Amino acid sequence: MDDQTVARLIIENIGGRENIRAVGHCSTRLRLTLNDKSKVNEKAIEDIEGVKGQFFNGEQYQVILGTGFVNRVYDIVTGGSNKALNTDIKGDLYANMSIPKKVSRILGDVFIPVIPVLVATGLFSGIINLLKAFGVPMDENMLAIATVLMKTAFNFLPVLIAWSAIKNFGGSPVIGIVLGLMLVAPQLPNPNDVINGVAKPIIFDILGMHFRIVGYQGSVLPALVIAIIAAKIEKYLRSKVPDVLDLIITPFVTLLVSGLLGLFIVGPILHVIELGVLNAAKMFIGLPFGIGGLIIGGTQQAIVVTGVHHIFLALETNLLATTGFNPFNAMITGGIMAQATAALTVGIKTRNKKKRGLYMSASLPAFLGITEPAIFGVNLKFGKPFLFALCGGAVSGLVGGFLHAASSGMGVAAIPGIVTYMYSAQALVNYFVIHIVAIVVTFCLTFFFYKTEE
């Protein structure tokens, strides 16, 4: 079925273009908010060739199409260059979201653009550590270059976060970059050096109040909140300041106010909160006998269904920035492979050729780390396969926690995630053990205890 036909059938079965309040898409799904949900013919959409699944997630109706295909269908639905439909689905959704979902969505919008460079940094770290593990000699100059490749993204993490956050909230990206650079300026002592007694904080006594100023290398929350404040200040000033003075006054006042707030008030408060959350997460992850991994691995993909899983991006980023390793990834990557295995097993057991091909194809993106087609198109649809995959994720998470496995990156899991476990032979063994356990447990449960409709 060609793209035009798929787009036309989707529009017809959601109540026509006039029923579309807003439309957008992610890497695999066409996302729509509708004026009247009752007009959707879910069965007819399920039967459209090329559609891998459909579901309502709160106010949003999502049609799973797959990578590449979704972009083409989206262009047709919106009319190509003729943007008659509202494509600001983010704004439309924010207006109707609960607070937890709104926080998760904000974190996702901010962190997702940053993930590729953190993945690349993790890969650099993995390759260099692998060379060290095999005793490959490197002189001082080579080590210096290796350190630049491994550490730069995390040393300047607040710059990346501030840039992405201010851009997401409608501010000027360059102001976000400068704010981020202010937070990691070399004149500010590194907080880790202050904790270890190597450096002293900058002390200010203002109106009887005692301020200890440090840098925010590796921090997430201070940069995120300060950038949001800066975006709000900048947008307010642009609406009030005359155009002739805007170029001078708006950036000056924005940087002055948000910079001082960040260094003296917002930064210190959020840094304490951030350390508290991070230490609590480390304690949970480090529960004895892999119990933390059991809980995380068994629930993470269920949290994906709720749409609030992006909240973990801040945790993963912080773990990498402060420790260099990400044990959280080792606890969830098996759960991703489990969802892929469950969908594949359902396909293997299905007699109908068309459905078999659909279910098995939905498992492919999951093996590459994108589980939504497998979850919503297959596993949740039949119920038991989803629960069996959660069991597989729980057991693999338990193994990951017991082995103290950890990734050297974030944002990639399942098969592509192997690159972040290449920093040592033991890490690579842990990676394979975790995934083999997830696949075997899920396959056995699904194969023997799931009965096809046929």
C-alpha positions as CSV (number, residue, x, y, z in Angstrom):
1,M,0.0,0.0,0.0
2,D,1.5,3.4,-1.0
3,D,2.0,6.3,1.4
4,Q,-0.8,8.4,0.1
5,T,-3.3,5.6,0.6
6,V,-2.1,4.9,4.1
7,A,-2.4,8.6,5.0
8,R,-5.8,8.8,3.5
9,L,-7.2,5.8,5.3
10,I,-5.8,7.0,8.6
11,I,-7.5,10.4,8.2
12,E,-10.8,8.8,7.2
13,N,-10.8,6.5,10.2
14,I,-10.0,9.2,12.8
15,G,-12.9,11.3,11.8
16,G,-11.4,13.4,9.0
17,R,-9.0,16.3,9.1
18,E,-11.5,18.5,10.9
19,N,-11.3,16.1,13.9
20,I,-7.5,16.7,14.2
21,R,-6.7,19.2,16.9
22,A,-2.9,18.9,16.5
23,V,-0.5,16.4,14.8
24,G,3.1,15.5,15.3
25,H,5.4,12.5,15.1
26,C,8.4,10.8,16.8
27,S,10.8,8.3,15.4
28,T,8.2,5.6,14.9
29,R,4.7,7.0,15.7
30,L,2.2,9.4,14.2
31,R,0.9,11.4,17.2
32,L,-2.5,13.1,17.1
33,T,-4.7,15.0,19.6
34,L,-8.4,14.8,18.5
35,N,-11.5,16.8,19.1
36,D,-13.7,13.7,19.4
37,K,-12.1,10.4,20.3
38,S,-15.2,8.4,19.7
39,K,-14.9,9.0,15.9
40,V,-11.8,6.8,15.8
41,N,-12.3,3.4,14.1
42,E,-9.4,1.5,15.9
43,K,-10.1,-1.8,14.2
44,A,-10.0,-0.2,10.7
45,I,-6.7,1.5,11.4
46,E,-5.2,-1.8,12.8
47,D,-6.1,-3.4,9.4
48,I,-4.3,-0.8,7.3
49,E,-1.3,-2.4,5.7
50,G,1.8,-0.9,7.1
51,V,0.3,0.1,10.4
52,K,2.0,-1.8,13.2
53,G,-0.4,-0.8,16.0
54,Q,-2.4,2.0,17.5
55,F,-3.4,3.1,20.9
56,F,-4.6,6.0,23.1
57,N,-2.1,7.4,25.6
58,G,-4.0,9.9,27.6
59,E,-5.1,12.7,25.3
60,Q,-2.9,11.5,22.5
61,Y,-3.8,9.0,19.8
62,Q,-0.7,7.3,18.4
63,V,-0.4,5.2,15.2
64,I,2.8,3.1,15.0
65,L,4.2,3.2,11.5
66,G,8.0,2.7,11.9
67,T,11.1,4.8,11.2
68,G,11.1,6.7,7.9
69,F,7.6,5.7,7.0
70,V,6.1,7.8,9.7
71,N,7.9,10.9,8.3
72,R,6.4,10.4,4.9
73,V,2.9,9.8,6.2
74,Y,3.2,12.8,8.5
75,D,4.1,15.1,5.5
76,I,1.0,13.8,3.6
77,V,-1.3,14.2,6.6
78,T,-0.2,17.8,7.2
79,G,-0.4,18.6,3.5
80,G,3.4,18.8,2.9
81,S,4.3,22.5,2.7
82,N,0.7,23.6,3.3
83,K,0.6,23.5,7.1
84,A,-3.1,24.0,7.5
85,L,-3.1,21.7,10.5
86,N,-1.8,22.6,13.9
87,T,1.6,20.9,14.2
88,D,2.4,22.3,17.6
89,I,1.4,19.1,19.3
90,K,3.8,19.7,22.1
91,G,2.1,22.9,23.2
92,D,-1.3,21.2,22.8
93,L,-0.3,18.3,24.9
94,Y,1.4,20.4,27.6
95,A,-1.9,22.2,28.2
96,N,-3.6,18.9,29.0
97,M,-0.8,17.0,30.8
98,S,-0.6,16.0,34.4
99,I,2.3,17.3,36.4
100,P,4.4,14.1,36.4
101,K,3.9,13.6,32.6
102,K,4.7,17.3,32.0
103,V,8.0,17.0,34.0
104,S,8.9,13.8,32.1
105,R,8.1,15.3,28.7
106,I,10.2,18.4,29.5
107,L,13.1,16.2,30.6
108,G,12.7,14.2,27.4
109,D,12.6,17.2,25.2
110,V,15.7,18.7,26.8
111,F,17.9,15.5,27.1
112,I,17.1,13.7,23.9
113,P,19.0,16.2,21.6
114,V,22.0,15.9,24.0
115,I,22.0,12.0,24.0
116,P,23.9,11.5,20.7
117,V,27.0,13.3,22.0
118,L,26.9,11.5,25.3
119,V,26.6,8.2,23.4
120,A,29.6,9.2,21.3
121,T,31.6,10.1,24.4
122,G,30.7,6.7,26.0
123,L,31.9,5.0,22.9
124,F,35.2,6.9,23.0
125,S,35.6,5.9,26.6
126,G,34.8,2.3,25.9
127,I,37.3,2.0,23.0
128,I,40.1,3.7,25.0
129,N,39.5,1.7,28.1
130,L,39.4,-1.5,26.0
131,L,42.8,-0.5,24.5
132,K,44.1,0.0,28.1
133,A,42.7,-3.4,29.2
134,F,44.7,-5.1,26.4
135,G,47.9,-3.3,27.3
136,V,48.1,-1.2,24.2
137,P,50.9,1.4,24.9
138,M,49.9,5.1,24.7
139,D,52.2,8.1,25.2
140,E,51.3,11.2,27.2
141,N,50.2,13.1,24.1
142,M,47.9,10.3,23.0
143,L,46.5,10.1,26.6
144,A,45.8,13.8,26.5
145,I,43.8,13.5,23.3
146,A,42.0,10.5,24.7
147,T,41.0,12.5,27.8
148,V,39.7,15.3,25.6
149,L,37.5,12.8,23.7
150,M,36.3,11.1,26.9
151,K,35.7,14.0,29.2
152,T,34.8,17.1,27.3
153,A,31.0,16.4,27.0
154,F,30.7,15.7,30.7
155,N,33.0,18.5,31.8
156,F,30.8,20.9,29.9
157,L,27.5,19.1,30.5
158,P,25.7,22.2,32.0
159,V,26.5,24.0,28.7
160,L,24.7,21.2,26.7
161,I,21.8,21.1,29.1
162,A,21.4,24.9,29.2
163,W,21.5,25.1,25.4
164,S,18.9,22.5,24.9
165,A,16.6,23.7,27.7
166,I,16.5,27.4,26.7
167,K,16.0,26.4,23.0
168,N,13.1,24.1,24.1
169,F,11.5,27.0,26.0
170,G,11.7,29.5,23.3
171,G,14.8,31.4,24.3
172,S,18.0,32.2,22.4
173,P,20.4,29.2,22.3
174,V,23.5,31.4,22.5
175,I,22.3,32.8,25.8
176,G,21.9,29.2,27.1
177,I,25.4,28.4,26.0
178,V,26.9,31.4,27.8
179,L,24.9,30.6,31.0
180,G,26.2,27.0,30.8
181,L,29.7,28.3,30.4
182,M,29.2,30.6,33.4
183,L,28.3,27.6,35.6
184,V,31.6,25.8,34.6
185,A,33.9,28.9,34.4
186,P,37.5,28.0,35.4
187,Q,37.3,30.8,38.0
188,L,34.8,28.7,40.0
189,P,36.2,25.8,42.0
190,N,35.1,22.3,41.0
191,P,32.6,21.0,43.6
192,N,34.4,17.6,43.8
193,D,37.7,19.4,44.6
194,V,35.9,21.3,47.3
195,I,34.5,18.1,48.8
196,N,37.9,16.5,48.7
197,G,39.6,19.5,50.3
198,V,41.7,20.3,47.3
199,A,40.1,23.6,46.6
200,K,38.1,26.2,48.7
201,P,34.7,27.7,47.7
202,I,34.4,31.4,47.0
203,I,32.8,33.0,50.1
204,F,30.3,35.9,50.0
205,D,28.7,37.6,53.0
206,I,25.7,39.7,51.9
207,L,23.3,41.2,54.3
208,G,24.2,38.7,57.0
209,M,23.8,35.7,54.6
210,H,26.6,33.4,53.9
211,F,27.1,32.2,50.3
212,R,29.5,29.4,49.2
213,I,30.0,29.6,45.5
214,V,31.3,26.6,43.5
215,G,31.2,25.5,39.9
216,Y,28.6,23.0,38.6
217,Q,30.7,20.7,36.5
218,G,28.7,17.5,35.8
219,S,25.5,18.9,37.3
220,V,22.1,18.7,35.5
221,L,19.3,20.3,37.5
222,P,20.9,23.8,38.1
223,A,21.6,24.2,34.4
224,L,18.1,23.0,33.5
225,V,16.2,25.3,35.8
226,I,18.4,28.3,35.3
227,A,18.0,28.0,31.5
228,I,14.2,27.8,31.9
229,I,14.3,30.9,34.0
230,A,16.4,32.7,31.5
231,A,14.0,31.7,28.6
232,K,11.1,33.2,30.6
233,I,13.0,36.4,31.4
234,E,14.1,36.8,27.7
235,K,10.6,36.2,26.3
236,Y,9.2,38.7,28.8
237,L,11.8,41.4,28.0
238,R,11.4,40.9,24.2
239,S,7.6,41.7,24.6
240,K,8.3,44.9,26.6
241,V,11.6,46.4,25.4
242,P,11.5,48.6,22.3
243,D,13.1,47.1,19.2
244,V,15.8,49.8,19.1
245,L,17.0,48.8,22.6
246,D,16.3,45.0,22.4
247,L,19.7,44.0,21.1
248,I,21.4,45.6,24.1
249,I,19.0,45.4,27.1
250,T,17.5,41.9,26.6
251,P,20.6,39.8,26.6
252,F,22.3,41.9,29.2
253,V,19.4,41.8,31.7
254,T,18.7,38.1,31.0
255,L,22.3,37.0,31.6
256,L,22.7,39.3,34.6
257,V,19.6,38.2,36.4
258,S,19.6,34.5,35.6
259,G,23.4,34.3,36.1
260,L,23.3,35.8,39.6
261,L,20.2,33.7,40.5
262,G,22.0,30.6,39.3
263,L,25.2,31.2,41.2
264,F,23.8,32.5,44.5
265,I,20.3,31.0,44.9
266,V,19.0,28.5,42.4
267,G,22.2,26.7,41.8
268,P,23.1,25.9,45.4
269,I,19.6,24.8,46.3
270,L,19.2,22.6,43.3
271,H,22.7,21.2,43.7
272,V,21.8,19.9,47.2
273,I,18.6,18.4,45.9
274,E,20.4,16.8,43.0
275,L,23.0,15.2,45.3
276,G,20.2,13.9,47.5
277,V,18.4,12.3,44.6
278,L,21.5,10.9,43.2
279,N,22.7,9.3,46.5
280,A,19.2,7.8,47.0
281,A,19.3,6.4,43.5
282,K,22.7,4.9,44.1
283,M,21.6,3.3,47.3
284,F,18.6,1.8,45.6
285,I,20.7,0.6,42.6
286,G,23.2,-0.9,45.1
287,L,20.7,-3.0,47.1
288,P,22.2,-6.4,48.0
289,F,21.8,-9.5,45.9
290,G,20.7,-7.5,42.8
291,I,17.3,-6.6,44.4
292,G,17.5,-3.0,43.0
293,G,18.0,-4.4,39.5
294,L,15.1,-6.8,39.9
295,I,12.7,-3.9,40.7
296,I,14.1,-1.6,38.1
297,G,14.4,-4.2,35.3
298,G,10.8,-5.5,36.0
299,T,9.1,-2.1,36.0
300,Q,11.0,0.2,33.6
301,Q,9.2,-1.0,30.4
302,A,5.9,-0.7,32.3
303,I,6.9,2.9,33.0
304,V,7.5,3.4,29.3
305,V,3.8,2.7,28.7
306,T,2.9,5.6,31.0
307,G,5.1,8.0,29.1
308,V,7.1,9.2,32.1
309,H,10.3,7.2,31.5
310,H,12.2,10.3,30.3
311,I,12.5,11.3,33.9
312,F,15.3,8.7,34.2
313,L,17.5,10.6,31.7
314,A,18.6,13.0,34.3
315,L,19.6,10.2,36.6
316,E,21.6,8.4,33.9
317,T,23.4,11.7,32.9
318,N,24.2,12.4,36.5
319,L,25.6,8.9,37.1
320,L,27.9,9.2,34.1
321,A,29.0,12.7,35.0
322,T,29.9,11.8,38.6
323,T,31.0,8.2,38.4
324,G,31.8,7.6,34.7
325,F,29.5,4.5,34.7
326,N,25.8,3.9,34.3
327,P,24.6,0.8,36.2
328,F,21.0,1.8,35.5
329,N,21.5,1.0,31.8
330,A,22.6,-2.5,32.7
331,M,19.4,-3.0,34.7
332,I,17.0,-2.0,31.9
333,T,18.7,-3.2,28.7
334,G,17.6,-6.8,29.4
335,G,14.0,-5.6,29.7
336,I,14.2,-4.0,26.3
337,M,15.5,-7.3,24.8
338,A,12.7,-9.1,26.6
339,Q,10.0,-7.0,24.9
340,A,11.6,-7.7,21.6
341,T,11.8,-11.5,22.3
342,A,8.1,-11.6,23.4
343,A,6.9,-9.9,20.2
344,L,9.1,-12.2,18.1
345,T,7.8,-15.3,19.9
346,V,4.2,-14.2,19.4
347,G,5.0,-13.9,15.7
348,I,6.6,-17.3,15.6
349,K,3.5,-18.9,17.2
350,T,1.0,-17.0,14.9
351,R,-0.3,-19.0,11.9
352,N,-1.7,-16.1,9.9
353,K,1.1,-15.0,7.6
354,K,0.2,-11.3,7.5
355,K,-0.1,-11.1,11.3
356,R,3.1,-13.2,11.8
357,G,5.1,-10.8,9.6
358,L,3.6,-7.8,11.4
359,Y,4.4,-9.1,14.8
360,M,7.9,-10.2,13.9
361,S,8.7,-6.9,12.2
362,A,7.6,-5.1,15.3
363,S,10.3,-6.9,17.3
364,L,13.1,-5.6,15.1
365,P,13.1,-2.0,16.4
366,A,12.9,-3.3,20.0
367,F,16.1,-5.4,19.4
368,L,17.6,-2.0,18.4
369,G,16.4,-0.3,21.5
370,I,13.0,1.2,20.4
371,T,10.3,-0.9,22.2
372,E,7.1,1.0,21.5
373,P,6.1,-0.9,18.3
374,A,6.6,-4.3,20.1
375,I,4.8,-3.1,23.3
376,F,1.8,-1.4,21.8
377,G,1.6,-3.3,18.5
378,V,1.9,-6.8,20.0
379,N,2.7,-7.4,23.7
380,L,0.2,-5.2,25.4
381,K,-2.4,-6.1,22.8
382,F,-2.4,-9.7,24.0
383,G,-1.5,-9.0,27.6
384,K,0.4,-12.1,28.6
385,P,3.5,-11.5,26.4
386,F,3.9,-8.1,28.0
387,L,3.8,-9.6,31.5
388,F,6.2,-12.3,30.5
389,A,8.6,-9.7,29.0
390,L,8.4,-7.8,32.4
391,C,9.4,-11.1,34.1
392,G,12.3,-11.4,31.7
393,G,13.4,-7.8,32.4
394,A,13.1,-8.4,36.1
395,V,15.3,-11.5,36.1
396,S,17.9,-9.9,33.8
397,G,17.9,-6.8,36.0
398,L,18.5,-9.0,39.0
399,V,21.5,-10.6,37.2
400,G,22.8,-7.1,36.2
401,G,22.6,-5.9,39.8
402,F,24.2,-9.0,41.2
403,L,27.1,-8.8,38.7
404,H,27.4,-5.0,39.4
405,A,27.3,-4.5,35.6
406,A,27.5,-1.0,34.2
407,S,27.5,0.8,30.9
408,S,29.9,3.6,30.0
409,G,27.2,5.5,28.1
410,M,23.5,6.1,27.9
411,G,20.8,6.4,25.3
412,V,21.6,3.1,23.6
413,A,20.6,-0.3,24.9
414,A,19.8,-3.8,23.6
415,I,22.0,-4.7,20.5
416,P,23.5,-1.2,19.8
417,G,24.3,-0.9,23.5
418,I,27.2,-3.3,23.2
419,V,29.4,-0.4,22.3
420,T,29.1,1.0,25.8
421,Y,30.3,-2.3,27.4
422,M,33.5,-2.6,25.4
423,Y,35.6,-1.0,28.0
424,S,36.6,-4.3,29.6
425,A,36.3,-8.0,29.0
426,Q,34.3,-8.5,32.1
427,A,31.8,-5.7,31.2
428,L,31.3,-7.4,27.8
429,V,30.7,-10.8,29.5
430,N,28.2,-9.1,31.8
431,Y,26.4,-7.6,28.7
432,F,26.0,-11.0,27.1
433,V,24.9,-12.7,30.3
434,I,22.2,-10.1,31.0
435,H,20.8,-10.3,27.5
436,I,20.9,-14.1,27.2
437,V,19.0,-14.4,30.5
438,A,16.3,-11.9,29.3
439,I,15.9,-13.7,26.0
440,V,15.7,-17.3,27.4
441,V,13.3,-16.4,30.3
442,T,11.0,-14.4,28.0
443,F,11.0,-16.9,25.2
444,C,10.3,-19.9,27.4
445,L,7.4,-18.1,29.2
446,T,5.9,-16.8,26.0
447,F,6.3,-20.0,24.0
448,F,4.9,-22.3,26.6
449,F,2.3,-20.3,28.3
450,Y,0.9,-17.9,25.7
451,K,-1.8,-19.4,23.4
452,T,-2.5,-17.7,20.1
453,E,-6.1,-16.7,19.2
454,E,-6.0,-19.2,16.3
